[in-house]
Amino acid sequence: MRILILDNEFPPIGGGTGVVNFHIMSELDLHEHIQVDLVTSSRTKDLFEVSQFGEHSQIFKVPVDNKNIHHSSNAELLRYTFRGLRQALHLMHQQPYDICWAYAAVPAGFIALFLYLQAGLPYILITQGPDIPWFEKRYYSHYPILIPLIKVIWNKAVVVTAQSIASKELITRTSPRLPVEIIHNGVEIERFAPTTELLSQRCRRQPITFFCSGRLIERKGQHHLLQAADLLIRRGHTGHFRIILSGTGDNEEQLHQQCDRMGLQDSVQFTGFVSRETLLKCYADADVFVLPSYNEGMSIALLEALASGLPVIVTDTGGSAELVDNNGFIVPWANPVFLADMLERFLLEPDLCQRMGAKSHEIAKGFSWQATTKAYLELSSRCLLDSQSA
């Protein structure tokens, strides 16, 4: 099977979408009968880049003149759309593909739609969250304009996938009759697995460490976590805890200012960008994982926290709440008081950590990149069979 993958995000550009693609491409490369070409973005202004990703996969990067690795501007998305389309057409003229996987309706889905209408290449549309109407507040003004195009892209796909039940429900709000397949994200379970000794130490070390990993953007809700930390100090827990914020993003400066304004410098640490190896240590050193976000498809960081055997505190949203089953607490979005109450539970009841952490790791065993990739391949084979028999 020869697969064309379209994704304007790929590490270091973007967030979870590129990370998901990276792990799936790594799994695909283990299959000798699968050949993969990825068309993605280059940060350069006019340089087209080609690199070998693995034995059976290549990456073609088109220049978009990216200014901010955390998100793409409208101009950058347009550059990717036109240059990515040109690159995809060039590749198709060299050798035909069996199927296309497009990550997100805009902009990758638009390219996939054009290739389908122009050359009949079937495509799977893999939704990633913000491309689903009403997923992210900062795009609310864009969604009414994009919805007609998104619906066409969805309807022409051989199948549309969602990462979670909540994402599927959000899709059907816009297109009620659209069939949607749920394929969860995965995690490197063995890589993050905690030792029995580490599990027993959780919440026994002082101060207790609350860890939050993700882009520092408004949707992730780190500002609410800082407000909750301020409440904990007001309740007399000075020196009993620390909060580690890992990542970078558009809200980084504002979060630093908020931290200074509240006098949280001794309780909050910003790590900035961390490597994969350092991230492993961050999970090992943590006692509880916190993700107070507005919406999530299915957070990679949360899955990594589960695999690391961490109890979790998440907001009642998307794929996050679906991953909590006696392994943590669910809190409302934008409710620092409730969030502080749940943080305080771990300060007052340290025995919760070991029990909930062990449960987290058990839950993580149900998610792997091997299973995720297998699901996409089986879906692709089924779609190709259906199209051949039609």
N, C-alpha and C positions, 0 to 999 in steps of 0.2 A: 504494500500500500504506500502510495506517495501522497504526503500531506503538505499542503501549504498553510502555514499559520500566519495570521495577521494580528499584530498587537503593537500599538504605538508605545506601550510601556515595556521596558525590559531593564533589569538592573544595570546601571544605578538609577535609571530614570523611572519615576513613578513609585507606587507603593505595592499593595498586595497583589494587584493584577500581574505585574511582572514577575513577582516571586512565585506565584502559582504556575505561571508559564515556564519559568526556569526549572522547577521541580518536575513538571510533567515532561518537558523536553529531555531532562536527564533520564527519566524512566523510559521514554520512547526510544532513546538511543541504545538501550539494551536489547531491543528487538531487531534482529538482523533483517527481517523482511519489511521493516518500516523505514522509509526515507522521509526526512523532514527538512523543509526550508522555511525559515522564519523571516518575515519582513517586518522590521521594527524601526525605531528612531535612533539617529545619531545626534549627539549634542553639537556636532560641527555645523558650520554655516553652509559649506558647499561640498563637503567631502563625503562621497559614498564609500561605505566600509563593508568589507566581506571578511568573514572569519569562519573557521571550522569550529563548531560547538562540540561535536563528538564524531565518532567514526561514521555515523549515518546521518548527520545533521549539520546544516550550515545556517549562518545568520547573515542577513543582508540588511544593513542599516542605511536609511536614507537621511540626509541632513535636514534638520528642522530648526537649527540654531537655538537649541534649548537653553533657557536662562535660569530655570529653577527646576532642579531634579524632582521636587516634590509634586509638581503638577505642571501641565502644559497650558500655555496660553491659547486663545482661539486662533491666533496666527500660526502657532506651531502645529495645532491640530489640522489646520488647512494644508500646511506644507506636507505633513505626513500623508494626508488623504491623497493629494495629487501625485506626490513623488512615490508614495507607496504603491499607488495604483499603477503608475508607469513601471515600477520595478516588478510588480506582480505579473503584469502583461508580458514583460520581457522574459521572465522566468517561464511562463506558460508557453511561450513560443519555442523555447529551448526543449522542453519536455513536459508533457501533459501531467496534470495532477488528478488523483482520484477524488479527493475531497478537500475542502477548505475549512479550517477552524478559525473563527473570528472572535477575538476577545473584546467584548463590548460592542453595542450597536453603533456607537459613534466614537471614533471615526472608522474603526476596522470593519464594522458591519456594512458601512456604505460601500467600501471597496469590494467586499464579498458580494454584495447585491449587484454591483456593476459587472463583476466577473461572471456571475450567474446569468444575468440578462444578456451579456455579450457573448459568452462562450459556453454557457450551460454547466459551469462548475458548481456542483452542489455544496452547500455550506452549513455548518453547525454554528449557531450563534450562542456563545458562552457568555451569559450576562455576569457582570462583576460587581454590581451594586450601584455606583453613581450613574451608570447608563440606564438604570431603571427609573422611570418617572416617579418623582416625589421621594426618592431615596435620600437625597442630600439637600439640606436647606440652601446652601449657597448657589445651587443650580435651579432654584424654584422659578426664577424669571426666565430661564432657558427652556424648561420642560414644555410649556404650552407651544412654543415654536417648533420644538423637535419631535413632539409626539406623533404627528402624521408621518414623518419619515421613519421614526422608530417602529411604528406599527407595520409599515411596508416591509422593512428589513426583517422583522420578526416573522411576518406571514410568508415571506419567500424562502425562509430558511427551511431545511429539511427537518430540523428540530431546534428548539430553544431550550437551553439548560439554565438551572438556577442552583445556587450553592446551598440553599436552605429552604425550609417550608415557608418561612416568613418572606423570603425573596420571591418565591413562586406566587404567594398571595398578593404581593405588591404588583407583580407583572399582570396578574389576572384582573386587577383593578382597572388597568388601562386596556387590556384586551381579554375580556372574559372567556372567550371561546378558544383561546390559543392553548394548544397542548404544550405542557412544560415538563421536562424531565429534571429531577433533582439529582445532581452529582456533587457530593460533598468534597471539600478540600481535604488534603491529607497532612501528615506530619511525619517526620523522621523519628519514629517511636524509639528505636534502640539508641539513637544518638542522644536523646534527651532523658532516657530512663534514669531515675534516681536510685541510689543504693538504699538498702534497708536502714543503714546507719543515718543517712541523710534525712530520710523521712522521719526518723525518731527525733532528730534535732530541731525540726521545724517548730517555730514559736517557743522554743526553749532557750534560744539565744537572745541576748539583749544588746541593743534594742531590736524589736521585731521589725523586719524589713518588708514594706509593701512595695511591690515592683510593678511598674506600668511601662510597657514597651509599645511603641507605635509612633506614627508621624505626629508631630506637635502641631495639630490643626484643630480648629474649633470643634469639628464633629467628634473628635476623640474624647473631649470633655475633661482634659487634664486640669482646666481651670476650676472645675467643680471638685476635683480631688484636692487641690490646694485649699479650697474653702473648707473642705472637710477636715484637713490637717489643722487648720486654724482653730476649728471647733474643738478638736481633740486636745489641743494645748490649753484652750480655755477651760476644759474639763479637768485639767490637772495632770495630763499625760506627757508633760515636757520630759524629753529624754527617754521615753518608753518606746518610741518608734522612730523610724526614718522612712522617707519615701524616695525611691529611685525612679527618675523619669528618663527613659532611654529613647533616643531618636532626635531627629531634627525636623523643622517644618516652619510654616509661615507664622505660627503663633509663638515661636520660641522667645522672641524678645519680650512680648507681652507677658508670657508666663514668668520670665525672670523678674520683670518689673512687679508683677503681682506678688511673687515670692518675697521680694525686698520690702514691698509695701506692708506686707503682713508680718514681717520679721521672722520668716520661716527658714532663714539661711542655715541654721543648725540642724534642721529637721528634713530638709529637701536637698537632693543632689541631682544635678543634670549631667548625664554622661555624654550627651551628643551622640554622634554616630558611633556604633560599636560593630566590630567585626563579628563574624559568625562564631569564632572561638570565644571571644569575650562575652558574647551573648549567652553561651552555654554556662559560663561562670556566673553571669548575672542571675540566671534561673536557679542555679545551685545555691547561691548566697541568699536568695529571697525566701521569705516565709509564706507570703500570700501574693497572688497576682490580682491586679485591679484593672478593669477596662470599663471606664464610665462613659462610653461613647453614645452618640445619638442614634446611630444605625450601623449595622455590620452585615455583610453577606455571610461570611464565615471567617472570622479572624484567624490568620496564620499564627499570630502571637499568642492568642488564646489557646489554640491547639498545642502549641509548643509548651505553654504553661501546664496544660493538662498532662502532656507526656512527661514533663519534669516532676510530676507529682505535687503540684501546688494547689492548695484550695484557692477558689476564685471568688471575686466579687465583680459582677457584671450588671449592666443595665438591662432592663426588660425590653430587649430589642433584638430582632433578626436572629441570625444564627448563634448569637451569644447565649441567649436564654435557653436555646435548644440543647446546649452543652452542659447545662447545670441540672444535676440529679443527685441531691444529697452530697454534693462536693463543693458547696459554696452558697453564696447568697445572691439574690437578684434584687436590684434596687431601681427605683424610677429614675428616668433621665432628669438632670438638672435639679436634683434634690440633695444638696450637700448635707443636710441634717440627717436624712435617712442613711446616706453613705457613711457619715461619721459614726452612726449607731452600729453599722455592720463592721466597720473597721475596729470599733471598740470591742465588739464581741470577741475578736481574736486576742486583744490585749487582756481581756478579763477571763477568757476561757481557752487557754493555750492547748488544751487537749483536743480541740476541734481540728487542729492542723493535721495531725497524723492521720486521723480517720478520714477527713475530707480529701487530704492529699493522695492517699492510697486509692480512694474512689476516683479521683481525677485521672490517675494513671490507667485505671481499668477502662474508663470511658475512652481515653485516647487510643486504646488498642483497637477500637472499632474504626479508626481512621488511618489510612496509610496512603502514600503517594502511589504505591503499586496498585492498590485497589482503585484509586481515582483514575489512574491512567488506563487500567483495564476496562473500567466502565466507559470511558470515552472511546476506546478502540472497539468495544463491542457495539456501542451505539453507532459508530461510523460504519461498521460492517453491516449492521442491520439496515441502516439507511441506504447503503449502496445496493444491497439485495432488493430492497423495496423499489428503488428507482429503476433497477434493471428489469424487474418483473412488471412494472407499470406500463 
